Amino acid sequence: QVQLVESGGGLAQPGGSLRLSCTSSGSIFSISAMAWYRQAPGKQRELVAGINRGGTTNYPDSVKGRFTISRDIAKKTVSLQMNSLKVADTGVYYCWVNGVWGQGTQVTVSS
């Protein structure tokens, strides 16, 4: 069974940066669409970055220009570089690979 393990969450100040990583234990990685979602307290889970099988990325306007999704197929890892963080970026971040969810990692942006 494929498992996704996330790392890199934590506390950052507004304007700061964090990098999240998600590593897959399975063999689906090389042919998969991948994404990062977040869920803020009391809100629905929302997409913050996606990358399709061909490598095309997409972002909502709320993070465009600040977040970057990337993947390393050899290492079975998908990452999310988050810059110019805002308090509104606070939430639990989940990676998603071809229908499989990670366990989530907390990101808190606060001064």
KOLZA-153179 format. One record per residue (C-alpha): residue in three letters; chain; x, y, z negated. Coordinates in steps of 0.05 Angstrom, whole numbers. Layout:
residues N
{"ALA" "A" {X Y Z}} ...
end
This chain:
residues 111
{"GLN" "A" {0 0 0}} {"VAL" "A" {26 68 19}} {"GLN" "A" {42 115 -38}} {"LEU" "A" {60 189 -36}} {"VAL" "A" {103 219 -91}} {"GLU" "A" {106 294 -99}} {"SER" "A" {157 337 -133}} {"GLY" "A" {178 409 -139}} {"GLY" "A" {120 443 -173}} {"GLY" "A" {128 489 -232}} {"LEU" "A" {125 561 -255}} {"ALA" "A" {145 619 -211}} {"GLN" "A" {139 694 -217}} {"PRO" "A" {101 735 -165}} {"GLY" "A" {146 746 -106}} {"GLY" "A" {185 683 -121}} {"SER" "A" {194 618 -84}} {"LEU" "A" {182 544 -95}} {"ARG" "A" {193 483 -52}} {"LEU" "A" {149 422 -56}} {"SER" "A" {168 354 -29}} {"CYS" "A" {127 292 -16}} {"THR" "A" {159 225 -1}} {"SER" "A" {123 165 27}} {"SER" "A" {135 93 8}} {"GLY" "A" {101 66 70}} {"SER" "A" {115 58 144}} {"ILE" "A" {60 103 171}} {"PHE" "A" {101 166 166}} {"SER" "A" {130 170 235}} {"ILE" "A" {62 170 271}} {"SER" "A" {22 210 221}} {"ALA" "A" {-10 277 214}} {"MET" "A" {11 310 149}} {"ALA" "A" {-14 367 107}} {"TRP" "A" {-12 403 41}} {"TYR" "A" {-75 424 4}} {"ARG" "A" {-86 461 -60}} {"GLN" "A" {-141 464 -111}} {"ALA" "A" {-148 524 -157}} {"PRO" "A" {-188 518 -222}} {"GLY" "A" {-262 519 -207}} {"LYS" "A" {-251 519 -132}} {"GLN" "A" {-254 469 -76}} {"ARG" "A" {-191 437 -48}} {"GLU" "A" {-166 477 12}} {"LEU" "A" {-116 466 67}} {"VAL" "A" {-53 509 62}} {"ALA" "A" {-9 477 116}} {"GLY" "A" {-14 422 167}} {"ILE" "A" {31 390 219}} {"ASN" "A" {5 343 272}} {"ARG" "A" {39 283 304}} {"GLY" "A" {70 328 357}} {"GLY" "A" {99 375 306}} {"THR" "A" {51 433 315}} {"THR" "A" {38 470 251}} {"ASN" "A" {-22 508 226}} {"TYR" "A" {-36 553 167}} {"PRO" "A" {-94 593 140}} {"ASP" "A" {-87 668 141}} {"SER" "A" {-79 669 65}} {"VAL" "A" {-10 636 70}} {"LYS" "A" {12 650 141}} {"GLY" "A" {82 680 143}} {"ARG" "A" {96 658 71}} {"PHE" "A" {90 582 72}} {"THR" "A" {126 534 118}} {"ILE" "A" {112 460 126}} {"SER" "A" {167 414 151}} {"ARG" "A" {180 340 156}} {"ASP" "A" {240 294 156}} {"ILE" "A" {216 230 189}} {"ALA" "A" {280 191 172}} {"LYS" "A" {271 208 99}} {"LYS" "A" {195 199 102}} {"THR" "A" {187 267 70}} {"VAL" "A" {142 326 83}} {"SER" "A" {159 392 48}} {"LEU" "A" {126 458 35}} {"GLN" "A" {169 520 27}} {"MET" "A" {130 574 -8}} {"ASN" "A" {157 645 -9}} {"SER" "A" {130 712 -33}} {"LEU" "A" {85 674 -81}} {"LYS" "A" {23 708 -108}} {"VAL" "A" {-18 694 -170}} {"ALA" "A" {-73 670 -123}} {"ASP" "A" {-27 613 -101}} {"THR" "A" {-35 580 -169}} {"GLY" "A" {-65 511 -166}} {"VAL" "A" {-52 437 -160}} {"TYR" "A" {-19 421 -94}} {"TYR" "A" {-31 355 -59}} {"CYS" "A" {4 325 1}} {"TRP" "A" {-37 285 51}} {"VAL" "A" {-9 237 102}} {"ASN" "A" {-56 203 150}} {"GLY" "A" {-113 196 100}} {"VAL" "A" {-71 181 38}} {"TRP" "A" {-67 232 -19}} {"GLY" "A" {-10 246 -66}} {"GLN" "A" {-22 252 -141}} {"GLY" "A" {-15 328 -141}} {"THR" "A" {35 376 -171}} {"GLN" "A" {19 439 -210}} {"VAL" "A" {42 506 -184}} {"THR" "A" {33 566 -230}} {"VAL" "A" {50 636 -208}} {"SER" "A" {51 684 -266}} {"SER" "A" {91 741 -293}} 
end
